[in-house]
Amino acid sequence: MTVRERVSPGAGADDWSGATGAVAPAPLAGMRPRLRAGVICEGITLPFWQAEAIEQLRRVEGVELALVVLVARPEVPAGSGLSLWRWHTQVSARLRTQPAMEPVDLSEAVRAVPRLTCDGSSNAEPARAFSERDIETIRRHRLDFVLNLRRETIAGGMLEVAPHGIWSFRFPRYEGGPAGFWEVYRGDPLSGLILHRSGGQRDVDAVIREAQFKTVADSDSGNCAHVMMSSATWPALTARLLLQGFADEVFRLSSSPVAPSSPPVAPPYGQPTNLQMAVHLGRLTRNIALKHTSDLFGRSESGPDDWAIGITTAPMTAVIAGNSDAPITWLCAPAGHYYADPFVITRGATTYIFVEDYARTEKKGRIAVIETDDFRTFTAARTVLDRPFHLSYPCVFVHDDRYYCVPEQHRSGEVALYEAEDFPRGWVKRATLLQGFPGVDPTVFQHLDRWWMFVTNRSNDDVTHLYLFFADTPLGPWTAHHTNPVRSDKHKVRPAGMPFQVNGLLVRPAQDCSRTYGGRIELHQITSLTTTDFEEQFLGVVEPRQEWPFAAGLHTINDAQSVRVFDAKRRLMVKHSFRKAARRKLRTALMAAGLR
């Protein structure tokens, strides 16, 4: 591990050390990093998404769940007369159509964790939900951060109980309203969510992580469930980054408070009135009808993948932390083609972006190059390497002033190395690195005094089993690691770009194809890389953002001197098959009615 523990493990609020609190990037041998976490919730039985957030946090090596704070929901007068909102929520709960909201009993999971019960039922004001005695008791548990799973915000002395502050989920545009409701009511195409930090060592508000999710227009409860379930991993991801010294990037620390990037439209939103609910139910009916009509007769993004190249000047630390606001330049292929798998070489003032140029009619890829001097203007893609078989993933690098490329060419049954005689053109084959091995996404790089290759095997589940080879020079001979495959993980090991150094860590990007091909990128810290041993541990993820024009996936990223390049995909529009859609809807209706 490359982070240090506090001088006094489990120290209290008066013992914070260092500019970023409990962790720092410099490694200290023999010290086990530890973050003590607290959770504020309204009971031991929680919605599934909240239970999953706690469970993911408990699984992080180096994080200890040290306290569960139970706070009763503030008493709200029931009111007289008909409440369409109350009726709507009761009906939605009875239908149980949202697994993310199903109750989960955590009694056994947190049986050994200390608990503190606070009586917030008689005080609707957040600042008064915790007494001075409660705050002092929480402080004595010496927490590093507190995850607040209540809708009510935290204020007052509670903001000072942990150096990394209080973390809360917030809908920034519609503060105070039912989660996920107002986006559907107002017809917003995207629903924004942030994980927000309040208080802490520097008493600075900060956006820890934020994302936009496509609004589920035909169900407000479904919209809430989709957003919350998609973000349940955020606290665990943040804790991992803190343990590796990314506090400044995670919290966007500055000299002044950081406000949410999307301010509330009209603060604060509250529970909808009966009139608003009547309008909402009418709109839901319309949206449901439109959805079924579209499913049967319309078009949707369910066609083949269409990839493009994204370029950003955001530092890799911000990309890893998932909170970069830097603009993205998109390089899109002409009709009938797509660009993917970007690798970068910089020579002088010119940057060369090597990509897979895939022609749909031929069902075949070539290696092309795009040049730029300023990242504002780009040349057209020029083919620089073409073979009778498919080429992709142009892993380019420089060694002894020579330019090499090891592309994916698994259809040839080998891994081959090419050299540029007239860079960036003139690529000729110099060596066969692996004979009889249909390598997928071979990634060749130098680390310390050796050359290494990560690659998967087309004939042995190329997204599940990772192979490692090493050599004294990139031309070989290459030796197989004796523990091959060095890692096996269902749909999550295929290389996604060159390993890179950040904050003193050697990080390997890998494709996560568990939900869809090229869905997102997992980042793994390589903790041991020798001829006899290989170990890595999960660090974080890089995901496409819903506001991108290419938001359906992400599967290659590379770090250049001044820019980061990656590819992202969308699905092309296709017309639905009425017969298939009708059969699918009939099966769903029969299952809902308990008839099959």
LINJO-V6379 format. One line per field, one symbol per residue. phi: phi as a letter, one per 30 degrees, with the letter a starting at -180 (. if undefined). A space follows every 10 residues. Layout:
BEGIN
phi = ???
END
This chain:
BEGIN
phi = .cbcddecei ddddcdbidc idbadddbdi ccdabcccbc bcldcbeedd dddddddddd djccdcaccc bddedcedic idcddddddd dddddhcced cddbdceddc edcebbcccc dcbddedcdb dddedddddd dhdcabcccd dddcbidddc dbdciccbdb cddbdiceei ddddddiddb ccbbccccij echbdaddab accddddcad dddddddddd cddeeddddd dddciceddd chdadbecde dcdedadcdb dddddddddd ddddeddddd ddddedbcba dbdddbcbcc bbcddddddd dibdcddccc ccddeibbca hdbbbcbicc ccccbdcccd ddhacbcbbb cacbiccbdd dcdbbbbdcd bahddcacbh iccbbcddbd ddiacbccbd dbeccidbdc acdbcibddc hdbcacbhcb cbbcaccedb hdcccccbbb adbddjdccd ddceddabae ibbeebkdeb cahiccccdb dccdcadida cccbddcabb dcbbbbbdca bcbdcddddb bclabbbbcc dbbccacbbb cddbdddedd dddddddddd dddica
END
